Amino acid sequence: MTNDQHGLAVTVAGAAAVRHYDRAIDELLHLRVEVDAETEAALAESPDFPMGHVLAAYLGLLTTDVEDARAARARFSAFQRRVDEASLLPRERAHVAAVRALLDGDWLTCGRLLGEITVEHPRDALALAAGHQVDFFTGDARSLRDRIGGALNAWREEDRHFGHVLGMYAFGLEEAGHYDRSEEVGLRAVELNPRDVWGIHAVVHTYEMQGRFGEGVRYLDARLPDWSTGTFFNVHNWWHYCLYALESGDEARALAVYDAVLADGQSCMELLDAAALLWRLYLEGSEQDERWRALADAWPAKVGEPFYAFNDMHAVMSYVGAGRIGDAEKLIASREAYVLAPRPGRTNQDMTRRVGLPVCRSLVAFGRGEHDAVVDALYPIRHRVNEFGGSHAQRDAVQRTLLESALRAGRRDVARVLVSERVNVRPCSPYNWLKQAALADTLGDRGAAAAARLRAGELARQGGQA
C-alpha cells in the first residue's frame, strides 16, 4: 500500500504504477490525450491496480461515445471478476460502486456516490473531476458549483493541482449564474496554470453569457498557444471562438475556423460542436449544404444505439441540415421504441423521454417549416432543457430554434416574451437586438425595427460593450 500525489492511500503492486497513475491524473486535469497512455502504463505495471481500472473506466464512460463505453464495460467487468472487492480500501470500493452505477447507465447515482467520496476525501482529484463531468452531462448547475466548492477549502494554494480545482469551480460558478465570481476564479486558475484549458474555458463561458464577445476574442487570441493544441478540448474552445465571431456578424471568420478545425471532428463532442455551429447559421438562413452533408455522414456510427440524448439532438440537427429528414425520423423512431421499455435508473431514458424526443421532433418540424409545431413542443419545456445536459451556451441552440419558429409562425406574444427575456438578460448581444428588430417588423413598427438594428450594429462594432 502506498499514497498517491494527493496523499490518498491506494492498493497497488508497485510504486511505478502509482507514478504513472499520478501522471495520468495530471494529464486528465490538463485534458491532454496522454492520459490514456499513462493509464495504460499504470495498468501494465500492475494489471489489477484498482484505481488504474477505475480511471480507465471513467475515461471510457465519460466520452459519451457508445463504443468507448462498450470497451470500458468489458474491461472493468473482467477486472471485477479477478479482484476480491473486500480486499480493497473503502475509498476504492466506493469508486468501484460509482463506476458500476455509471456502467448501468445510472449517472445520477454515480454522481451521488462520487459526492460521498468527496465528503470524506475532498482531495480526491479523480472523484472531483469525474463528478464534475457527470454534473455537466446531466445539466446540474448547482452541483457543478457546490461539488467543487464544498471541497475547495481542503486544497492549498501551493498544491500542484489547486489551479485545476479552481478552474472546475469557475465553470460551476458560471453555469450557476455567478458571473463576477466565475471570472475572478477562472482568471486566477489560469494565472496559476496558463495551460489549464478548463479554466480558460470557464472564463470564455463567462464572457459568452455576459455578451462580452469582443473581450472573449481578445482573451483567446492572447492565449492561443495555451488552449489551441495538445488537448482533446481544442475543438470545443475553437467552437467558442466561432460563437464570438458570429455574435460580431463575422460569418466568414466562423466558417474559416469551422473548415480548419471543426470539420474533421471524430469524437461525439467534436461532432456536436460542428453541428451546433452550423445550426446557428441554418436558423439564420445560411444553408451550408456541403458542410452539412459531410457532417451528417459522420453521425450514424455514433448514434446507432441510445446512449446520450444530447448527442442525439446534434445528430438530428445534422440530418435536418443535410436535408436527410428520413434519417432524422429513423433516429427519432428508434428512441421512441427505446423509451417504451422503461429501465429504472437508466438516466438517459429519462433524458430522452422528457427532453431529447421533444427537442428532436422540433428540429425536424423546423426543417419542414412547421413552426407552430416547434413552438408547441419547445415552449413548455424551455426551462428544463438542462435536464439532458450540456451548458447554457450549448443549449442556447434550442432556445434560438424556439424563438425563430415563434417569429416565423407569427406567434407574436410568445416571440415578445422570448425576445424580452433575452434582451434584458444580455442587452449587449447584437443577436438579441436583431431579434428585437425582427419582432418589430412583424408588428409593423418600422421605427422600432430600425432602432434595434442600429443598436445591434453598434454593439457588433464595440464587441459587446454596452
LOKOL-394733 format. One record per residue (C-alpha): x, z, y. Coordinates in pm, 1 decimal, decimal comma. Each point is the difference from the previous one (the first is absolute). Layout:
<atoms>
u:w:v
X:Z:Y $
...
</atoms>
This chain:
<atoms>
u:w:v
0,0:0,0:0,0 $
122,9:-80,9:349,7 $
-134,9:-46,1:353,6 $
-71,9:-317,4:192,4 $
115,0:-61,0:357,1 $
-293,3:196,0:140,3 $
69,9:308,8:-207,9 $
-268,1:-57,3:-263,6 $
74,2:69,6:-365,2 $
-19,6:-294,7:-239,7 $
23,4:-32,6:-377,4 $
265,2:-259,3:-78,0 $
274,4:-76,9:-248,2 $
277,5:-69,7:249,2 $
109,7:31,0:361,7 $
49,2:-376,6:32,4 $
-372,2:-56,3:-51,9 $
-79,7:241,4:280,8 $
241,4:-177,5:232,4 $
-176,3:-329,7:-64,2 $
-337,5:169,4:40,4 $
104,9:143,5:337,4 $
117,1:-342,8:110,6 $
-330,5:-147,5:-119,8 $
-196,5:247,3:212,6 $
216,0:-94,4:298,9 $
-65,0:-369,5:-62,6 $
-371,7:69,0:-40,4 $
-20,9:180,0:332,7 $
183,7:-292,1:160,7 $
-239,8:-240,1:-183,5 $
296,9:-191,8:-133,9 $
-16,7:-216,8:-310,7 $
299,5:185,4:-147,4 $
-236,4:281,0:-99,4 $
-79,0:-188,2:-321,3 $
364,9:-39,8:-99,5 $
80,5:365,6:67,6 $
-304,2:112,8:-198,3 $
105,9:-217,9:-291,6 $
354,2:136,9:24,4 $
-132,9:356,3:-17,4 $
-200,7:-81,1:-311,7 $
294,0:-183,0:-156,9 $
203,6:318,1:38,9 $
-280,9:217,1:-136,9 $
-276,9:-200,4:-174,0 $
-241,3:293,7:-8,1 $
71,3:132,0:350,8 $
-348,9:125,1:101,8 $
25,2:-49,8:375,6 $
158,8:-340,2:-54,0 $
-303,5:-108,6:-199,2 $
-234,0:153,2:256,4 $
172,0:-193,7:278,6 $
-8,9:-323,7:-201,1 $
-372,4:47,0:-61,3 $
-77,6:55,3:367,9 $
202,8:-307,9:91,2 $
-199,7:-212,3:-240,5 $
-341,5:143,1:76,1 $
15,6:10,0:379,6 $
74,1:-368,2:58,2 $
-373,7:-70,1:-62,2 $
115,8:-287,8:-221,9 $
-177,3:6,1:-336,0 $
298,2:-140,2:-190,5 $
230,1:269,7:136,1 $
-260,0:259,6:-93,1 $
-30,7:-133,8:-354,1 $
376,1:20,1:-55,9 $
13,6:349,7:150,3 $
-283,1:115,2:-225,1 $
173,3:-123,0:-316,2 $
332,4:156,2:93,1 $
-140,7:336,2:101,5 $
-217,9:19,6:-309,9 $
307,7:-53,8:-217,1 $
180,3:276,9:188,3 $
-291,3:236,7:-51,5 $
2,8:-65,3:-374,6 $
366,9:96,5:-15,4 $
3,1:306,0:222,1 $
-127,8:351,4:-66,0 $
-180,7:76,8:324,3 $
16,6:372,6:-69,7 $
377,2:-25,6:43,4 $
-30,7:-133,9:353,6 $
20,7:207,7:314,0 $
-335,1:80,3:166,9 $
65,4:-242,2:288,7 $
87,6:-275,6:-242,1 $
-315,8:63,2:-202,8 $
-200,0:-16,9:321,7 $
152,0:-339,1:81,5 $
-77,4:-124,0:-351,0 $
-363,0:104,0:51,4 $
-9,2:-181,8:334,1 $
140,8:-315,7:-159,2 $
-256,2:22,7:-281,1 $
-280,8:14,1:255,9 $
143,7:-304,7:174,4 $
29,9:-181,6:-332,0 $
-367,9:74,0:-59,4 $
-87,7:-152,9:337,3 $
-92,6:336,9:147,8 $
187,3:-21,8:328,2 $
-188,1:289,0:156,7 $
97,1:242,2:-275,8 $
356,8:-124,6:17,4 $
5,7:66,9:373,7 $
-142,0:349,3:-53,7 $
256,0:84,8:-268,3 $
284,9:-126,5:216,4 $
-134,8:219,4:279,1 $
16,0:302,6:-229,1 $
363,2:-80,9:-76,0 $
71,5:-18,7:372,3 $
-155,2:341,4:63,8 $
243,0:159,5:-243,3 $
290,6:-238,6:59,6 $
-21,8:-134,1:357,2 $
349,9:-147,1:-31,0 $
-100,7:-225,0:-289,0 $
61,6:-330,5:176,7 $
-143,6:-204,1:-287,3 $
-327,2:193,9:0,5 $
-24,7:-51,0:375,7 $
79,5:-371,5:-12,4 $
-226,4:-76,2:-295,7 $
-282,1:209,8:145,1 $
40,6:-172,7:335,5 $
-46,4:-337,6:-167,1 $
-303,5:120,0:-194,5 $
-153,5:118,7:328,3 $
71,4:-339,9:152,7 $
-151,7:-191,6:-289,6 $
-312,0:216,1:10,6 $
-30,8:-10,5:381,0 $
14,9:379,2:41,7 $
125,5:42,9:356,4 $
-33,1:378,4:3,3 $
211,3:36,9:-312,9 $
252,0:-253,9:129,0 $
51,3:241,0:286,6 $
-33,1:339,2:-165,2 $
177,7:-60,1:-330,6 $
322,0:-58,4:192,6 $
-76,1:238,3:285,3 $
-59,4:283,3:-243,6 $
345,6:-44,3:-151,7 $
192,1:-72,6:318,1 $
103,7:356,1:85,7 $
185,0:27,6:-331,8 $
239,2:-271,9:117,3 $
292,4:46,3:239,9 $
131,1:-244,9:252,9 $
335,0:-13,1:-177,2 $
-163,6:-101,5:-330,2 $
100,7:-348,4:-105,5 $
-359,7:-120,1:-24,9 $
-158,5:199,5:279,5 $
-34,5:-318,2:205,4 $
-183,9:-173,2:-284,6 $
-245,6:286,7:-24,4 $
-55,4:-32,3:375,6 $
-58,1:-373,4:-44,0 $
-272,4:65,1:-255,3 $
-151,6:264,1:223,3 $
-0,4:-239,7:295,6 $
-201,1:-253,3:-199,1 $
-249,1:266,9:-103,5 $
-35,8:109,7:360,7 $
-64,7:-358,3:107,1 $
-265,3:-62,1:-265,1 $
-167,0:327,9:99,7 $
-8,9:-112,7:364,3 $
271,0:225,3:150,5 $
177,6:-282,8:177,8 $
212,3:193,5:250,5 $
129,5:233,3:-269,3 $
47,6:-289,3:-243,1 $
218,3:-187,2:246,7 $
206,1:310,6:71,7 $
54,7:81,8:-367,9 $
59,0:-362,0:-101,9 $
260,0:-57,8:269,5 $
177,8:319,3:-106,7 $
-2,7:-114,3:-363,5 $
163,0:-329,7:93,9 $
248,2:177,4:225,7 $
110,2:206,7:-300,3 $
11,7:-304,3:-227,2 $
-11,9:-341,2:170,2 $
-67,2:-174,2:-333,0 $
-308,1:205,8:-82,5 $
-234,3:-297,6:-23,5 $
-300,9:222,3:-67,0 $
71,8:194,3:318,8 $
37,6:-329,1:189,7 $
-326,4:-109,2:-158,5 $
-172,1:316,5:124,7 $
110,6:-68,3:357,9 $
-113,0:-361,2:-31,8 $
-342,8:112,4:-122,1 $
-29,5:237,6:292,3 $
67,4:-277,8:250,1 $
-247,7:-224,9:-182,7 $
-276,5:258,9:13,9 $
61,5:57,5:369,9 $
11,5:-370,3:83,0 $
361,3:27,1:120,1 $
99,3:-327,9:-158,9 $
264,7:-93,5:255,8 $
174,5:329,9:-56,5 $
-35,1:-51,4:-375,1 $
173,8:-336,9:9,6 $
284,6:142,3:208,7 $
35,7:293,1:-240,8 $
21,0:-227,5:-303,3 $
231,9:-247,7:173,4 $
240,1:279,5:97,4 $
17,5:123,2:-360,6 $
-13,8:-330,1:-185,4 $
300,4:69,3:-229,8 $
-144,6:337,2:-100,2 $
-335,2:-120,8:-137,1 $
4,6:-374,1:-63,6 $
216,2:-22,8:-314,1 $
100,9:196,0:-305,7 $
-326,7:176,4:-82,7 $
-324,9:-80,8:-176,7 $
-178,0:71,7:326,6 $
148,3:-282,6:206,4 $
-303,2:-226,7:-26,6 $
-245,2:268,7:105,7 $
190,1:85,3:316,3 $
23,9:-373,1:79,1 $
-377,5:-6,8:-41,0 $
-24,2:261,3:273,3 $
223,3:-217,3:214,3 $
-247,5:-283,7:-52,5 $
-291,4:221,7:105,4 $
177,7:67,1:327,7 $
54,9:-373,5:47,4 $
-369,0:-75,9:-63,7 $
-109,1:267,3:246,2 $
213,9:-166,1:266,3 $
-156,7:-337,3:-83,2 $
315,5:-141,9:-155,1 $
-140,4:-158,2:-317,4 $
299,5:-232,7:-33,8 $
238,6:294,0:-19,5 $
-215,1:175,6:-259,8 $
-12,4:-313,1:-215,3 $
373,3:-52,3:31,5 $
54,2:349,5:-138,8 $
-262,3:-66,9:-265,7 $
181,1:-311,0:-121,7 $
341,8:165,4:10,5 $
-90,1:332,8:-161,8 $
-357,3:47,3:-118,6 $
-70,9:-332,3:-169,7 $
222,8:66,9:-300,8 $
-127,1:348,1:-81,5 $
-3,8:101,8:-365,6 $
-136,8:353,4:-18,2 $
-361,0:99,4:58,1 $
96,8:169,0:326,7 $
172,2:-313,8:124,9 $
-289,0:-224,1:-101,6 $
-255,9:219,6:172,0 $
208,8:4,9:318,6 $
-0,4:-379,1:-3,4 $
-375,9:-13,7:-57,8 $
-70,0:258,5:268,1 $
189,4:-202,9:259,3 $
-159,3:-332,7:-87,0 $
-346,9:159,4:-6,0 $
37,8:115,2:360,1 $
74,0:-360,4:91,6 $
-291,0:-122,7:-212,9 $
-240,4:227,3:187,6 $
106,4:-171,7:321,4 $
-53,2:-349,5:-141,2 $
360,3:-76,4:-96,5 $
-37,1:-138,4:-352,7 $
360,7:-24,3:-131,5 $
-110,0:-194,4:-307,9 $
341,5:-62,9:-157,9 $
114,1:358,0:44,4 $
-324,9:127,5:-150,2 $
29,5:-229,3:-301,3 $
349,5:121,3:-82,3 $
-104,7:362,2:38,7 $
-314,8:-40,9:-208,5 $
210,2:-140,6:-284,3 $
201,9:323,2:-13,2 $
-292,0:240,4:-46,1 $
-154,0:-73,5:-343,9 $
291,6:157,6:-188,7 $
-37,8:317,0:208,4 $
-375,5:55,2:-27,5 $
-76,5:-113,3:-352,4 $
-126,3:348,0:-76,0 $
-127,9:280,5:225,1 $
264,1:232,8:135,6 $
-25,3:50,0:377,3 $
-299,3:-104,9:208,9 $
209,5:-40,6:313,9 $
196,7:-275,2:-173,2 $
-324,7:-165,1:-110,2 $
-111,6:-26,9:362,3 $
313,5:-187,4:97,9 $
-24,6:-229,3:-300,3 $
-355,9:-89,1:103,7 $
121,0:-63,4:355,7 $
252,4:-244,3:-141,5 $
-255,2:-180,8:-214,7 $
-247,0:-28,0:287,8 $
270,8:-115,2:240,6 $
103,6:-267,2:-248,3 $
-360,6:-113,2:-45,8 $
-1,8:121,9:-361,1 $
-331,1:182,0:19,9 $
-48,9:-39,0:-375,3 $
316,3:197,9:-70,2 $
-113,4:271,6:240,1 $
-337,7:20,9:-170,7 $
165,0:17,2:-342,2 $
213,4:293,8:112,7 $
-303,6:176,1:144,8 $
-197,6:-55,9:-321,2 $
280,5:156,1:-204,8 $
-2,6:307,7:225,2 $
-378,4:24,9:-21,6 $
32,5:11,2:-378,9 $
280,3:255,9:32,6 $
-212,6:251,9:189,9 $
-291,7:-35,3:-241,6 $
191,2:198,0:-262,0 $
82,4:319,8:189,7 $
304,6:198,1:-100,6 $
-1,0:345,6:164,2 $
317,6:69,5:192,8 $
97,3:-365,1:34,3 $
65,7:-2,5:374,7 $
10,7:-377,1:35,8 $
-347,0:-34,2:-149,7 $
-145,3:215,9:275,1 $
201,8:-188,0:262,3 $
-124,0:-331,2:-135,5 $
-363,5:106,7:-18,0 $
-22,2:171,7:337,6 $
223,5:-221,2:215,1 $
182,9:-275,2:-185,3 $
-300,2:-199,1:-115,8 $
-193,8:14,1:329,0 $
310,6:-109,4:188,3 $
82,7:-282,0:-242,3 $
-357,3:-128,7:4,0 $
10,6:5,7:379,9 $
317,6:-207,7:9,7 $
-168,0:-266,2:-212,1 $
-308,2:13,5:222,7 $
223,7:-45,5:304,6 $
159,1:-304,6:-159,2 $
-344,5:-145,9:-54,8 $
-110,2:72,4:355,7 $
-258,0:256,4:-114,3 $
74,4:239,2:281,8 $
-317,6:205,9:-16,3 $
90,8:84,9:-359,3 $
345,1:112,4:113,4 $
-144,2:233,5:260,5 $
-260,5:139,8:-239,5 $
267,5:80,0:-258,4 $
283,2:126,6:220,0 $
-172,3:188,7:278,7 $
-128,8:280,7:-227,7 $
346,2:60,0:-153,1 $
219,8:-57,7:303,5 $
84,9:370,4:36,1 $
103,9:43,8:-361,9 $
208,8:-305,5:-75,2 $
296,4:238,5:-10,6 $
-122,2:98,6:-346,2 $
171,7:-299,2:-158,2 $
333,5:70,4:158,7 $
231,8:-160,5:246,6 $
70,5:94,4:360,0 $
-213,1:-26,8:311,9 $
197,3:-308,8:100,2 $
-55,6:-166,5:-338,1 $
-369,1:86,0:-18,4 $
-55,3:-143,2:347,0 $
-39,2:-336,7:-173,2 $
-331,9:127,2:-134,8 $
-111,1:125,7:341,1 $
94,9:-328,9:165,1 $
-197,1:-191,7:-261,8 $
-306,8:211,5:73,3 $
36,1:-49,8:375,2 $
52,8:-374,4:-27,8 $
-307,1:-38,1:-220,2 $
-208,6:211,8:236,3 $
95,7:-234,0:284,2 $
-60,2:-317,6:-201,5 $
-333,0:126,8:-135,3 $
-122,6:87,6:347,5 $
-31,6:367,0:-97,7 $
58,7:102,5:359,1 $
-81,8:368,3:-29,7 $
236,5:43,8:-292,7 $
268,9:-205,4:173,6 $
-42,0:205,8:317,3 $
53,7:323,8:-192,8 $
304,7:-134,7:-181,4 $
160,8:-144,9:312,1 $
-68,7:315,8:198,0 $
163,2:211,6:-269,3 $
310,1:-216,5:-2,6 $
46,0:-39,7:374,2 $
-39,6:370,8:64,5 $
245,0:102,8:-271,4 $
259,7:-266,0:88,8 $
-63,3:-129,4:351,4 $
346,7:-159,8:3,5 $
-72,9:-241,9:-286,7 $
-42,1:-365,5:104,6 $
-194,7:-66,2:-322,3 $
-258,9:261,7:91,4 $
-52,7:-150,2:345,3 $
-28,2:-349,2:-145,2 $
-281,1:127,1:-220,9 $
-158,4:160,5:305,6 $
10,8:-346,3:157,4 $
-154,4:-160,2:-309,5 $
-280,9:254,5:9,1 $
-59,5:-68,8:370,1 $
-18,2:-370,7:-82,9 $
-280,6:63,5:-249,2 $
-184,6:194,9:269,3 $
43,6:-279,7:252,7 $
203,5:221,1:233,9 $
265,1:-247,8:114,1 $
147,9:235,7:258,5 $
54,7:280,9:-250,7 $
147,3:-245,6:-248,9 $
244,4:-133,8:256,5 $
102,1:351,1:105,7 $
59,3:105,7:-360,1 $
213,6:-305,6:-69,8 $
197,3:63,6:314,3 $
63,9:356,5:-115,6 $
107,6:-124,4:-342,6 $
246,2:-240,2:158,5 $
147,1:270,3:221,0 $
49,0:232,0:-294,6 $
158,4:-275,6:-209,6 $
254,4:-62,1:275,4 $
63,0:371,5:48,7 $
45,2:72,5:-370,6 $
-294,4:237,2:-21,4 $
90,3:207,9:302,8 $
-334,9:95,3:149,5 $
</atoms>
